[in-house]
Amino acid sequence: MKFEIEQNDIHSNARAALITTGHGVIETPIFMPVGTQGTVKAIHTRELKDDIQAQIILGNTYHLYLRPGTALLERVGGLHAFNGWDRPILTDSGGYQVFSLSANRKLCDEGAEFRSHIDGSKHFFTPENVVDIQRSIGADIIMAFDECCPGDADYDYAEKSLRMTERWLDRCLDRMRCTEPLYGYEQSLFPIVQGCVYADLRRRASEYVAGKEADGNAIGGLAVGEPTEKMYEMIEVTNDILPKDKPRYLMGVGTPANLLEAIARGVDMFDCVMPTRNGRNGQLFTRNGTINIRNRKWEDDFSPLDATDASSFVDTAYSKAYLHHLIKADEILGLQIASIHNLSFYLRLVKEARTHILAGDFTSWKNESVRQLSNRL
């Protein structure tokens, strides 16, 4: 994998760069739509490419391991061949499920035992088999196995969790060195910086990760219950230490304003279920703020969803009143339109950020944009 910085912003830590993978070049800053089970919910591949203009999508190791399973994915030639996506893919290692499925898992130094949310069957994830599973999935970028501890964890728990994450990272790296990609293109492993909301733990984790000299690095364990300002503080602490010549990926974050603030602090890559999940529940993100399309005020508003964006078909083809009707009537098309709109907005937002970094006026644009994006319409 190759990472090339094109422009650094002179008033912040924002940067515009290129990431070259076996499935193409990614322009950063970039947002990755979440395709947990091999699909971005309610979105065709054609729409991902043409309307949303996604450059990379994310899959989830835990879910793809359970179904369709690695044996099937290996027979077909990996996830790219299975779902028809010919651009880069990143896979989350399943570490987030260690956090989110805490009622159905047991942790030990060797790994994590899960009970499947599908049928209750037992499964055991180790750093080694998580690397093997991601090799089988065929992602261009794979993540180290970690524990994502809660944002309100006490210091002792966070420190113990970090020690285990560091041991797991070493085992992931060893497994990467002694195995090969299955489908003829290179795969890169990103370590994950943990440490909860404790600055000294984040510094320690960042130094440990930086010393591994991986192709890129991730920041995990944020947006999991801690205050927003504490999240920004932890990003700053981490990015002061992580190598500047490697991409930085902030996992699971967040709102449009979160993205811009994190870009200003030196983050290059993002993913989050928010645009699709919130869209399916009637929340639309726009340049002027968020809209709850279920509200009665949109019932007879025949203006386009977003007249300023001609790149996404749905934003000019459908009115707010029509989408209000579809969502209220529980029509599947409403979920699809809202998801395409929100993902298009997120991708357009990071593309604008990139444009302003290259133009040299990112900070002033970001400050005004954050103000507008925080409105509720």
QUIURQUI-V723359 format. One record per residue. RES is the residue in one small letter. PHI is phi as a letter, one per 40 degrees, with the letter a starting at -180 (* if undefined). Layout:
RES/PHI, RES/PHI
This chain:
m/*, k/b, f/b, e/b, i/c, e/c, q/a, n/b, d/c, i/c, h/b, s/a, n/c, a/c, r/a, a/b, a/a, l/b, i/b, t/b, t/b, g/c, h/b, g/h, v/c, i/b, e/c, t/b, p/c, i/a, f/b, m/b, p/d, v/c, g/b, t/d, q/b, g/g, t/a, v/c, k/d, a/g, i/b, h/c, t/d, r/d, e/c, l/d, k/c, d/c, d/c, i/c, q/g, a/c, q/b, i/a, i/b, l/b, g/b, n/b, t/c, y/d, h/c, l/c, y/c, l/c, r/a, p/c, g/g, t/c, a/c, l/c, l/c, e/c, r/c, v/c, g/h, g/g, l/c, h/d, a/c, f/c, n/b, g/g, w/c, d/b, r/b, p/c, i/b, l/b, t/b, d/c, s/c, g/h, g/c, y/c, q/c, v/d, f/c, s/c, l/b, s/c, a/c, n/b, r/a, k/b, l/b, c/a, d/c, e/c, g/i, a/b, e/c, f/b, r/b, s/d, h/c, i/c, d/b, g/g, s/c, k/c, h/a, f/b, f/b, t/b, p/d, e/c, n/c, v/c, v/c, d/c, i/c, q/c, r/d, s/c, i/c, g/g, a/c, d/c, i/b, i/b, m/b, a/c, f/c, d/a, e/b, c/c, c/c, p/d, g/c, d/b, a/c, d/c, y/c, d/c, y/c, a/c, e/c, k/c, s/c, l/c, r/d, m/c, t/c, e/c, r/c, w/c, l/d, d/d, r/c, c/c, l/c, d/c, r/c, m/c, r/c, c/b, t/b, e/b, p/c, l/c, y/b, g/g, y/b, e/c, q/b, s/b, l/b, f/b, p/c, i/b, v/c, q/b, g/h, c/f, v/b, y/b, a/d, d/c, l/c, r/c, r/c, r/d, a/c, s/c, e/c, y/c, v/c, a/d, g/c, k/c, e/f, a/c, d/c, g/a, n/b, a/b, i/b, g/b, g/g, l/b, a/f, v/b, g/h, e/c, p/c, t/d, e/c, k/c, m/d, y/c, e/c, m/c, i/c, e/c, v/d, t/c, n/c, d/c, i/b, l/d, p/d, k/c, d/c, k/b, p/c, r/b, y/b, l/c, m/c, g/g, v/b, g/i, t/c, p/d, a/c, n/d, l/d, l/c, e/c, a/c, i/d, a/c, r/c, g/h, v/c, d/b, m/b, f/a, d/a, c/a, v/c, m/d, p/c, t/c, r/c, n/c, g/c, r/c, n/b, g/g, q/c, l/b, f/c, t/b, r/d, n/c, g/h, t/c, i/b, n/c, i/c, r/c, n/c, r/c, k/c, w/c, e/c, d/b, d/c, f/c, s/c, p/c, l/d, d/a, a/c, t/c, d/b, a/c, s/c, s/b, f/d, v/c, d/c, t/b, a/c, y/b, s/c, k/c, a/c, y/c, l/c, h/d, h/c, l/c, i/c, k/c, a/c, d/f, e/c, i/d, l/d, g/c, l/c, q/c, i/c, a/c, s/c, i/c, h/d, n/c, l/c, s/d, f/c, y/c, l/c, r/c, l/c, v/c, k/c, e/c, a/d, r/d, t/d, h/c, i/c, l/c, a/c, g/g, d/b, f/c, t/c, s/c, w/c, k/c, n/c, e/c, s/c, v/c, r/c, q/c, l/c, s/c, n/c, r/b, l/c
